[in-house]
Amino acid sequence: MAQYDVIVIGAGPGGYVAAIRCAQLGLKTAVVEGRETLGGTCLNVGCIPSKALLHATHQLHEAEHNFATMGLKGKSPSVDWPTMQEYKQSVVDGNTKGIEFLFKKNKIDWLKGWGSIPAAGKVKVGEETHDAKNIIVASGSVPSALPGITVDNEAGLVVDSTGALALPKIPKKMIVVGAGVIGLELGSVYKRLGAEVTVVEFLDNITPGMDGEVQKNLQKILKKQGMEFILGAAVQSVETTKTKAKLTYKLRKDESEHTLDADCVLVATGRKAYTDGLGLADLGVEMTDRGQVKTDAHWATNVKGIYAIGDAITGPMLAHKAEDEGMAVAEVIAGKHGHVNYSVIPGVIYTHPEVASVGATEESLKAEGRAYKVGKFPFMGNARAKAVFASEGFVKIIADKDTDRVLGAHIIGPAAGDMIHEICVAMEFGASAQDVALTCHAHPTYSEAVREAALACGDGAIHV
């Protein structure tokens, strides 16, 4: 049996990136993965397939609403749902096979099956036990359930995010429970496909934790697109017949009870760490109150030689956060210095328009008692955005009132998920809003709105 320097449990973004970096640093590496394909939730039933459906349905929206205005005349396209599903799967296949190629290129062994850790330095896969000097737990997360609600992805009436990616048919009415990233993205997909979509959220606002101004504007835009919202509502139950689902909820403000009927209910109430079957409790690995693996500043558990990263530990459940941790823990194991700047991890919602944020919000700075200033610029003043029917939204930069150092940014608009990284780089280098404002931006681009927002932190934007 081979002696490995590192065995990684889980081949999602955190696990496969950790493995590749370990191999690049000269460590003999293997990855345990029980799926038929590599890439974990993200590549198989998460980030990647959802973006394929978002892209396809956005093209449909453009054809139905904007083509004629641009002089592109003709019959609007019809939706072939099975073909769209095939397209989605081809995108998934291309990405997962790409990870297989990278494993072969870096001489990483794929130990196929589900793993457990019978003892420190040992990983069992099937009937075989492998030796490893170091073990990285990158087992990811699974959808959270709501008490009293049974998810059955096969039936297609009450589904989680996995089931929502492959519904047998497009529903006429869909209820989305949860107004977070997953619920709004998948709700947008089915709204564009013609479904009546109602979002039911326990809190009084959508996208919990995001900038308050962004929350209000995004909800306003999505409502304009036809999505309905019921906020401050506690779901009580979901009953199903052969073809329909009935959801009961109570409004928190007055405890009044209401019901909604739908062809499909999507439960999108977040995710929870998945460590079942690993044997961590028997090993004495410390866990948090939320069922996540407890680690120190170097991603090490309290059991020597066992590390953990990604959704299995605390922090935002984001693929890129897991990737950063994967690279960092590999550096630590190789005797180098691994680092993750948790204050500069962007978040993106791939609705249309996109929403992206990084760093502090006004709400968090007010709670902290820190003096700040805000520079805003609307996409209505951006020539490129106006040319492509994408002028809704704005760029908002928050800077320290005294030093002008950038503390955060919030963008709702076209390509927000790409533009946010300009601010991420600025924050990594401790840049001021003036540094961004004095940097030449090509015209006409969406990114000019970022510069204008930075200018607004000083003497004022130009095009507003």
QUIFENDA-V266700 format. One record per pair of residues at least 12 apart in sequence whose ideal C-beta (glycine too) atoms are under 8 Angstrom apart, sorted by sequence separation. I is the first residue (numbers start at 1). GAP is how many residues later the second one is. D is the distance in whole Angstrom. If there is no record, write none. Layout:
I | GAP | D
I | GAP | D
This chain:
6 | 12 | 8
19 | 12 | 5
64 | 12 | 5
111 | 12 | 8
113 | 12 | 4
121 | 12 | 7
123 | 12 | 6
151 | 12 | 7
156 | 12 | 5
187 | 12 | 6
206 | 12 | 7
235 | 12 | 6
236 | 12 | 4
247 | 12 | 7
275 | 12 | 8
295 | 12 | 7
310 | 12 | 3
313 | 12 | 8
328 | 12 | 5
346 | 12 | 4
360 | 12 | 8
362 | 12 | 7
379 | 12 | 5
380 | 12 | 8
397 | 12 | 5
398 | 12 | 8
439 | 12 | 7
452 | 12 | 7
6 | 13 | 7
63 | 13 | 6
112 | 13 | 8
113 | 13 | 5
153 | 13 | 8
156 | 13 | 8
174 | 13 | 7
206 | 13 | 5
235 | 13 | 7
236 | 13 | 6
246 | 13 | 6
247 | 13 | 5
280 | 13 | 7
295 | 13 | 5
309 | 13 | 6
345 | 13 | 7
378 | 13 | 8
379 | 13 | 7
396 | 13 | 7
423 | 13 | 8
8 | 14 | 8
63 | 14 | 5
111 | 14 | 5
121 | 14 | 8
205 | 14 | 8
235 | 14 | 5
236 | 14 | 6
246 | 14 | 7
247 | 14 | 8
295 | 14 | 8
299 | 14 | 7
344 | 14 | 6
379 | 14 | 5
395 | 14 | 7
396 | 14 | 5
409 | 14 | 4
422 | 14 | 7
436 | 14 | 7
437 | 14 | 6
16 | 15 | 7
120 | 15 | 8
184 | 15 | 7
234 | 15 | 6
246 | 15 | 5
247 | 15 | 7
286 | 15 | 7
293 | 15 | 4
310 | 15 | 6
325 | 15 | 6
344 | 15 | 7
378 | 15 | 7
379 | 15 | 6
395 | 15 | 8
396 | 15 | 7
408 | 15 | 8
436 | 15 | 6
6 | 16 | 5
15 | 16 | 6
174 | 16 | 5
183 | 16 | 6
206 | 16 | 8
233 | 16 | 4
234 | 16 | 5
245 | 16 | 7
246 | 16 | 8
275 | 16 | 7
285 | 16 | 5
286 | 16 | 5
309 | 16 | 4
310 | 16 | 7
324 | 16 | 5
343 | 16 | 6
378 | 16 | 5
379 | 16 | 8
395 | 16 | 5
5 | 17 | 7
60 | 17 | 6
111 | 17 | 8
143 | 17 | 4
233 | 17 | 7
234 | 17 | 8
244 | 17 | 6
245 | 17 | 5
273 | 17 | 7
285 | 17 | 7
309 | 17 | 6
377 | 17 | 6
394 | 17 | 8
406 | 17 | 6
437 | 17 | 4
15 | 18 | 8
117 | 18 | 6
143 | 18 | 6
233 | 18 | 6
234 | 18 | 6
244 | 18 | 7
245 | 18 | 7
247 | 18 | 6
272 | 18 | 8
273 | 18 | 5
275 | 18 | 6
284 | 18 | 7
285 | 18 | 5
295 | 18 | 5
376 | 18 | 6
377 | 18 | 5
393 | 18 | 7
394 | 18 | 6
395 | 18 | 7
436 | 18 | 4
437 | 18 | 5
60 | 19 | 7
111 | 19 | 7
143 | 19 | 7
171 | 19 | 7
230 | 19 | 7
232 | 19 | 6
233 | 19 | 7
244 | 19 | 7
245 | 19 | 7
272 | 19 | 6
273 | 19 | 4
284 | 19 | 6
293 | 19 | 5
294 | 19 | 8
321 | 19 | 8
376 | 19 | 7
393 | 19 | 4
394 | 19 | 7
408 | 19 | 8
11 | 20 | 5
117 | 20 | 8
170 | 20 | 7
179 | 20 | 5
232 | 20 | 5
243 | 20 | 7
245 | 20 | 5
273 | 20 | 7
283 | 20 | 6
292 | 20 | 6
293 | 20 | 5
309 | 20 | 5
376 | 20 | 5
392 | 20 | 8
393 | 20 | 4
406 | 20 | 5
407 | 20 | 8
434 | 20 | 7
437 | 20 | 7
6 | 21 | 5
8 | 21 | 7
10 | 21 | 8
11 | 21 | 8
161 | 21 | 5
165 | 21 | 8
174 | 21 | 5
176 | 21 | 6
178 | 21 | 8
232 | 21 | 6
236 | 21 | 7
285 | 21 | 6
292 | 21 | 5
321 | 21 | 8
324 | 21 | 7
375 | 21 | 7
376 | 21 | 8
392 | 21 | 7
393 | 21 | 8
406 | 21 | 5
433 | 21 | 5
437 | 21 | 6
5 | 22 | 4
6 | 22 | 7
7 | 22 | 8
8 | 22 | 7
9 | 22 | 8
10 | 22 | 7
11 | 22 | 4
16 | 22 | 6
164 | 22 | 5
172 | 22 | 8
173 | 22 | 7
174 | 22 | 7
175 | 22 | 8
176 | 22 | 7
178 | 22 | 8
179 | 22 | 4
184 | 22 | 7
292 | 22 | 5
307 | 22 | 5
374 | 22 | 6
375 | 22 | 5
5 | 23 | 5
6 | 23 | 5
7 | 23 | 5
8 | 23 | 5
9 | 23 | 5
10 | 23 | 7
16 | 23 | 7
170 | 23 | 5
172 | 23 | 6
173 | 23 | 5
174 | 23 | 5
175 | 23 | 5
176 | 23 | 5
177 | 23 | 5
178 | 23 | 6
184 | 23 | 7
206 | 23 | 7
283 | 23 | 7
374 | 23 | 7
390 | 23 | 7
393 | 23 | 8
434 | 23 | 8
4 | 24 | 5
5 | 24 | 7
6 | 24 | 8
7 | 24 | 7
8 | 24 | 7
11 | 24 | 7
16 | 24 | 8
170 | 24 | 6
171 | 24 | 5
172 | 24 | 7
174 | 24 | 7
175 | 24 | 8
176 | 24 | 7
179 | 24 | 8
290 | 24 | 8
321 | 24 | 5
374 | 24 | 6
375 | 24 | 7
390 | 24 | 4
395 | 24 | 8
433 | 24 | 4
434 | 24 | 6
3 | 25 | 7
4 | 25 | 6
7 | 25 | 6
15 | 25 | 7
161 | 25 | 7
170 | 25 | 6
173 | 25 | 8
175 | 25 | 6
206 | 25 | 7
233 | 25 | 8
307 | 25 | 8
320 | 25 | 7
373 | 25 | 8
374 | 25 | 8
405 | 25 | 6
406 | 25 | 6
422 | 25 | 7
433 | 25 | 7
2 | 26 | 7
4 | 26 | 5
13 | 26 | 8
14 | 26 | 8
164 | 26 | 8
179 | 26 | 8
180 | 26 | 8
181 | 26 | 7
205 | 26 | 7
288 | 26 | 6
299 | 26 | 6
307 | 26 | 7
320 | 26 | 8
353 | 26 | 8
372 | 26 | 5
373 | 26 | 6
388 | 26 | 7
397 | 26 | 7
405 | 26 | 7
406 | 26 | 7
11 | 27 | 4
12 | 27 | 7
13 | 27 | 6
179 | 27 | 4
180 | 27 | 6
204 | 27 | 5
238 | 27 | 5
315 | 27 | 7
318 | 27 | 7
372 | 27 | 7
373 | 27 | 8
405 | 27 | 6
406 | 27 | 6
419 | 27 | 6
423 | 27 | 7
2 | 28 | 8
11 | 28 | 7
12 | 28 | 2
56 | 28 | 5
179 | 28 | 7
180 | 28 | 7
199 | 28 | 6
201 | 28 | 7
203 | 28 | 7
204 | 28 | 5
372 | 28 | 6
373 | 28 | 5
385 | 28 | 7
404 | 28 | 4
405 | 28 | 8
419 | 28 | 5
422 | 28 | 6
11 | 29 | 6
12 | 29 | 6
13 | 29 | 5
179 | 29 | 8
197 | 29 | 7
198 | 29 | 8
199 | 29 | 7
201 | 29 | 7
203 | 29 | 7
299 | 29 | 7
316 | 29 | 6
318 | 29 | 7
371 | 29 | 7
372 | 29 | 5
385 | 29 | 6
403 | 29 | 7
404 | 29 | 5
10 | 30 | 6
12 | 30 | 6
13 | 30 | 8
196 | 30 | 8
197 | 30 | 5
198 | 30 | 4
199 | 30 | 5
200 | 30 | 5
201 | 30 | 5
202 | 30 | 7
299 | 30 | 4
370 | 30 | 7
371 | 30 | 4
384 | 30 | 8
404 | 30 | 6
406 | 30 | 7
419 | 30 | 8
12 | 31 | 8
53 | 31 | 7
56 | 31 | 6
146 | 31 | 7
197 | 31 | 7
198 | 31 | 8
199 | 31 | 7
201 | 31 | 8
202 | 31 | 7
298 | 31 | 8
316 | 31 | 7
371 | 31 | 7
415 | 31 | 5
419 | 31 | 6
56 | 32 | 8
196 | 32 | 8
198 | 32 | 6
201 | 32 | 7
202 | 32 | 6
300 | 32 | 8
414 | 32 | 5
200 | 33 | 5
202 | 33 | 8
299 | 33 | 7
365 | 33 | 7
399 | 33 | 7
413 | 33 | 7
184 | 34 | 8
188 | 34 | 7
191 | 34 | 6
298 | 34 | 5
379 | 34 | 4
399 | 34 | 4
52 | 35 | 6
53 | 35 | 6
191 | 35 | 6
200 | 35 | 6
372 | 35 | 6
379 | 35 | 7
52 | 36 | 4
191 | 36 | 6
362 | 36 | 7
397 | 36 | 6
413 | 36 | 7
188 | 37 | 8
274 | 37 | 7
275 | 37 | 6
353 | 37 | 6
361 | 37 | 8
370 | 37 | 8
184 | 38 | 7
273 | 38 | 6
274 | 38 | 7
360 | 38 | 6
411 | 38 | 8
49 | 39 | 5
52 | 39 | 4
188 | 39 | 7
273 | 39 | 5
299 | 39 | 8
353 | 39 | 6
359 | 39 | 7
397 | 39 | 7
411 | 39 | 8
49 | 40 | 8
51 | 40 | 8
52 | 40 | 8
187 | 40 | 6
271 | 40 | 7
273 | 40 | 7
298 | 40 | 7
353 | 40 | 5
409 | 41 | 8
49 | 42 | 7
365 | 42 | 7
48 | 43 | 6
49 | 43 | 5
48 | 44 | 6
409 | 44 | 8
271 | 46 | 5
48 | 47 | 5
200 | 47 | 7
270 | 47 | 8
359 | 47 | 7
360 | 47 | 4
361 | 47 | 6
44 | 48 | 6
359 | 48 | 6
360 | 48 | 4
43 | 49 | 6
200 | 49 | 6
359 | 49 | 3
361 | 49 | 7
179 | 50 | 7
202 | 50 | 8
358 | 50 | 6
359 | 50 | 7
357 | 51 | 7
358 | 51 | 6
43 | 52 | 5
44 | 52 | 7
179 | 52 | 7
357 | 52 | 7
39 | 53 | 8
43 | 53 | 5
357 | 53 | 5
397 | 53 | 8
404 | 53 | 7
356 | 54 | 8
357 | 54 | 7
395 | 54 | 5
404 | 54 | 8
37 | 55 | 8
355 | 55 | 8
356 | 55 | 5
394 | 55 | 8
395 | 55 | 5
37 | 56 | 8
39 | 56 | 6
43 | 56 | 7
355 | 56 | 7
390 | 56 | 8
397 | 56 | 5
39 | 57 | 5
354 | 57 | 8
355 | 57 | 5
387 | 57 | 7
395 | 57 | 7
396 | 57 | 6
397 | 57 | 6
38 | 58 | 5
177 | 58 | 6
354 | 58 | 7
375 | 58 | 6
395 | 58 | 4
399 | 58 | 5
37 | 59 | 4
353 | 59 | 6
354 | 59 | 7
394 | 59 | 8
397 | 59 | 8
37 | 60 | 8
39 | 60 | 5
200 | 60 | 7
353 | 60 | 5
354 | 60 | 7
356 | 60 | 4
383 | 60 | 7
384 | 60 | 4
397 | 60 | 6
38 | 61 | 4
353 | 61 | 6
354 | 61 | 7
355 | 61 | 6
356 | 61 | 5
383 | 61 | 4
384 | 61 | 6
385 | 61 | 6
38 | 62 | 6
198 | 62 | 6
354 | 62 | 4
358 | 62 | 6
382 | 62 | 8
384 | 62 | 6
37 | 63 | 8
353 | 63 | 7
354 | 63 | 5
356 | 63 | 7
357 | 63 | 7
198 | 64 | 8
356 | 64 | 4
359 | 64 | 8
382 | 64 | 6
384 | 64 | 7
385 | 64 | 7
38 | 65 | 7
358 | 65 | 6
383 | 65 | 8
358 | 66 | 5
382 | 66 | 6
350 | 67 | 7
379 | 67 | 8
382 | 67 | 5
195 | 68 | 8
348 | 68 | 7
359 | 68 | 6
381 | 68 | 8
348 | 69 | 4
358 | 69 | 7
175 | 70 | 7
177 | 70 | 7
379 | 70 | 6
382 | 70 | 8
346 | 71 | 8
378 | 71 | 8
381 | 71 | 7
31 | 72 | 7
38 | 72 | 7
175 | 72 | 5
348 | 72 | 7
377 | 72 | 5
377 | 73 | 8
346 | 74 | 5
346 | 75 | 7
377 | 75 | 4
377 | 76 | 4
29 | 77 | 8
31 | 77 | 6
33 | 77 | 6
88 | 77 | 7
376 | 77 | 6
30 | 78 | 7
31 | 78 | 7
33 | 78 | 8
34 | 78 | 7
346 | 78 | 6
375 | 78 | 5
377 | 78 | 8
29 | 79 | 5
30 | 79 | 4
31 | 79 | 6
32 | 79 | 5
33 | 79 | 7
34 | 79 | 5
187 | 79 | 7
375 | 79 | 6
377 | 79 | 6
29 | 80 | 7
30 | 80 | 7
31 | 80 | 7
34 | 80 | 4
158 | 80 | 6
186 | 80 | 6
344 | 80 | 5
375 | 80 | 7
376 | 80 | 6
381 | 80 | 7
30 | 81 | 5
32 | 81 | 7
34 | 81 | 8
85 | 81 | 6
375 | 81 | 3
382 | 81 | 7
20 | 82 | 6
24 | 82 | 7
32 | 82 | 7
158 | 82 | 6
186 | 82 | 7
374 | 82 | 8
375 | 82 | 3
381 | 82 | 4
16 | 83 | 5
20 | 83 | 8
23 | 83 | 4
32 | 83 | 4
157 | 83 | 5
183 | 83 | 7
344 | 83 | 5
374 | 83 | 7
375 | 83 | 7
381 | 83 | 5
19 | 84 | 7
23 | 84 | 6
343 | 84 | 8
344 | 84 | 6
373 | 84 | 6
377 | 84 | 5
23 | 85 | 5
155 | 85 | 8
175 | 85 | 6
183 | 85 | 4
16 | 86 | 7
20 | 86 | 5
149 | 86 | 7
157 | 86 | 8
182 | 86 | 4
375 | 86 | 7
377 | 86 | 8
378 | 86 | 7
16 | 87 | 8
19 | 87 | 8
157 | 87 | 7
158 | 87 | 6
175 | 87 | 4
341 | 87 | 7
377 | 87 | 6
11 | 88 | 7
20 | 88 | 7
81 | 88 | 7
148 | 88 | 8
149 | 88 | 7
150 | 88 | 8
157 | 88 | 5
173 | 88 | 7
174 | 88 | 6
177 | 88 | 7
180 | 88 | 6
182 | 88 | 8
19 | 89 | 5
81 | 89 | 6
146 | 89 | 6
148 | 89 | 6
149 | 89 | 5
173 | 89 | 4
174 | 89 | 7
175 | 89 | 7
176 | 89 | 8
177 | 89 | 7
178 | 89 | 7
180 | 89 | 8
173 | 90 | 5
174 | 90 | 5
175 | 90 | 5
176 | 90 | 5
177 | 90 | 5
178 | 90 | 4
180 | 90 | 6
32 | 91 | 6
79 | 91 | 7
171 | 91 | 7
172 | 91 | 5
173 | 91 | 8
174 | 91 | 8
175 | 91 | 7
177 | 91 | 6
178 | 91 | 4
171 | 92 | 4
174 | 92 | 6
176 | 92 | 6
177 | 92 | 6
178 | 92 | 7
32 | 93 | 5
171 | 93 | 4
167 | 97 | 6
11 | 99 | 8
41 | 99 | 6
30 | 100 | 7
40 | 100 | 5
41 | 100 | 7
164 | 100 | 8
41 | 101 | 8
30 | 102 | 8
164 | 102 | 5
163 | 103 | 8
7 | 104 | 7
164 | 104 | 8
4 | 105 | 8
159 | 105 | 7
161 | 105 | 7
9 | 106 | 5
157 | 106 | 8
158 | 106 | 8
159 | 106 | 7
160 | 106 | 7
2 | 107 | 7
157 | 107 | 6
158 | 107 | 5
159 | 107 | 6
160 | 107 | 5
161 | 107 | 6
7 | 108 | 8
9 | 108 | 8
156 | 108 | 6
157 | 108 | 7
159 | 108 | 7
160 | 108 | 7
158 | 109 | 7
50 | 111 | 8
53 | 112 | 7
81 | 112 | 8
9 | 114 | 7
79 | 114 | 6
46 | 115 | 7
50 | 115 | 6
79 | 115 | 8
7 | 116 | 5
45 | 116 | 7
49 | 116 | 5
151 | 116 | 6
45 | 117 | 4
18 | 118 | 5
149 | 118 | 6
18 | 120 | 6
45 | 120 | 6
15 | 121 | 7
146 | 121 | 6
145 | 122 | 7
7 | 123 | 6
15 | 123 | 3
146 | 123 | 6
14 | 124 | 4
143 | 124 | 7
145 | 124 | 8
7 | 125 | 4
15 | 125 | 8
143 | 125 | 8
144 | 125 | 5
4 | 126 | 6
6 | 126 | 6
9 | 126 | 7
12 | 126 | 6
14 | 126 | 7
143 | 126 | 8
144 | 126 | 5
1 | 127 | 7
4 | 127 | 7
5 | 127 | 7
6 | 127 | 7
7 | 127 | 8
8 | 127 | 8
9 | 127 | 7
10 | 127 | 7
11 | 127 | 8
143 | 127 | 8
144 | 127 | 6
1 | 128 | 7
2 | 128 | 7
3 | 128 | 5
4 | 128 | 4
5 | 128 | 5
6 | 128 | 5
7 | 128 | 5
8 | 128 | 5
9 | 128 | 5
10 | 128 | 4
12 | 128 | 5
143 | 128 | 6
144 | 128 | 5
1 | 129 | 6
2 | 129 | 8
3 | 129 | 8
4 | 129 | 7
5 | 129 | 7
6 | 129 | 8
7 | 129 | 7
9 | 129 | 6
10 | 129 | 5
142 | 129 | 6
143 | 129 | 8
222 | 129 | 7
1 | 130 | 7
3 | 130 | 8
6 | 130 | 6
8 | 130 | 6
9 | 130 | 6
10 | 130 | 6
141 | 130 | 4
142 | 130 | 6
54 | 131 | 6
57 | 131 | 7
61 | 131 | 5
141 | 131 | 6
218 | 131 | 8
50 | 132 | 8
57 | 132 | 5
60 | 132 | 6
141 | 132 | 5
142 | 132 | 5
221 | 132 | 7
53 | 133 | 8
60 | 133 | 7
140 | 133 | 8
141 | 133 | 5
218 | 133 | 7
54 | 134 | 7
58 | 134 | 7
139 | 134 | 8
140 | 134 | 6
50 | 135 | 6
54 | 135 | 6
57 | 135 | 4
139 | 135 | 5
50 | 136 | 7
53 | 136 | 5
57 | 136 | 6
139 | 136 | 6
210 | 137 | 8
218 | 137 | 6
137 | 138 | 7
50 | 139 | 7
139 | 139 | 7
137 | 141 | 7
214 | 141 | 6
207 | 142 | 7
137 | 143 | 8
214 | 143 | 7
210 | 145 | 7
211 | 146 | 6
210 | 147 | 6
207 | 148 | 7
212 | 149 | 7
213 | 149 | 7
211 | 150 | 4
212 | 150 | 7
210 | 151 | 7
211 | 151 | 6
212 | 151 | 6
209 | 152 | 8
211 | 152 | 7
137 | 156 | 6
116 | 161 | 6
117 | 161 | 6
118 | 161 | 6
116 | 162 | 6
117 | 162 | 5
114 | 163 | 6
115 | 163 | 7
116 | 163 | 5
117 | 163 | 7
120 | 163 | 7
188 | 163 | 5
119 | 164 | 7
137 | 164 | 8
185 | 164 | 7
188 | 164 | 7
184 | 165 | 6
185 | 165 | 6
117 | 166 | 6
181 | 166 | 8
185 | 166 | 6
184 | 167 | 5
181 | 168 | 5
137 | 169 | 7
135 | 170 | 6
137 | 170 | 7
138 | 170 | 7
140 | 170 | 6
141 | 170 | 4
134 | 171 | 5
135 | 171 | 5
136 | 171 | 5
137 | 171 | 4
138 | 171 | 5
139 | 171 | 8
140 | 171 | 5
141 | 171 | 7
221 | 171 | 6
133 | 172 | 7
134 | 172 | 8
135 | 172 | 7
136 | 172 | 7
137 | 172 | 7
138 | 172 | 5
139 | 172 | 8
140 | 172 | 7
221 | 172 | 7
132 | 173 | 8
134 | 173 | 7
136 | 173 | 6
139 | 173 | 5
138 | 174 | 7
137 | 175 | 5
141 | 176 | 6
217 | 176 | 7
217 | 177 | 7
140 | 182 | 8
214 | 182 | 8
120 | 183 | 6
213 | 183 | 7
120 | 184 | 6
121 | 184 | 6
138 | 184 | 7
120 | 185 | 5
211 | 185 | 7
120 | 186 | 6
138 | 188 | 7
117 | 189 | 7
136 | 190 | 8
221 | 191 | 8
136 | 193 | 6
218 | 194 | 6
217 | 195 | 6
214 | 196 | 5
136 | 197 | 8
213 | 197 | 7
214 | 198 | 5
134 | 199 | 5
211 | 199 | 4
210 | 200 | 7
9 | 269 | 7
47 | 272 | 6
46 | 273 | 8
42 | 277 | 5
18 | 291 | 6
61 | 291 | 7
15 | 294 | 8
58 | 294 | 6
14 | 295 | 5
15 | 295 | 7
14 | 296 | 3
54 | 296 | 5
13 | 297 | 7
14 | 297 | 8
54 | 297 | 8
12 | 298 | 7
54 | 298 | 8
12 | 299 | 8
51 | 299 | 6
10 | 300 | 8
50 | 300 | 7
10 | 302 | 8
27 | 303 | 8
14 | 305 | 8
17 | 305 | 7
21 | 305 | 7
25 | 305 | 6
13 | 306 | 4
17 | 306 | 4
21 | 306 | 5
25 | 306 | 7
27 | 306 | 7
12 | 307 | 7
13 | 307 | 7
15 | 307 | 8
18 | 307 | 8
19 | 307 | 8
27 | 307 | 6
14 | 308 | 3
18 | 308 | 3
22 | 308 | 4
26 | 308 | 7
13 | 309 | 5
14 | 309 | 6
17 | 309 | 4
18 | 309 | 7
21 | 309 | 4
25 | 309 | 4
12 | 310 | 7
13 | 310 | 5
16 | 310 | 8
17 | 310 | 6
21 | 310 | 7
14 | 311 | 6
15 | 311 | 7
18 | 311 | 6
22 | 311 | 7
25 | 311 | 7
14 | 312 | 5
18 | 312 | 5
22 | 312 | 7
13 | 313 | 7
69 | 320 | 8
66 | 323 | 5
6 | 324 | 8
65 | 324 | 8
6 | 327 | 6
5 | 328 | 8
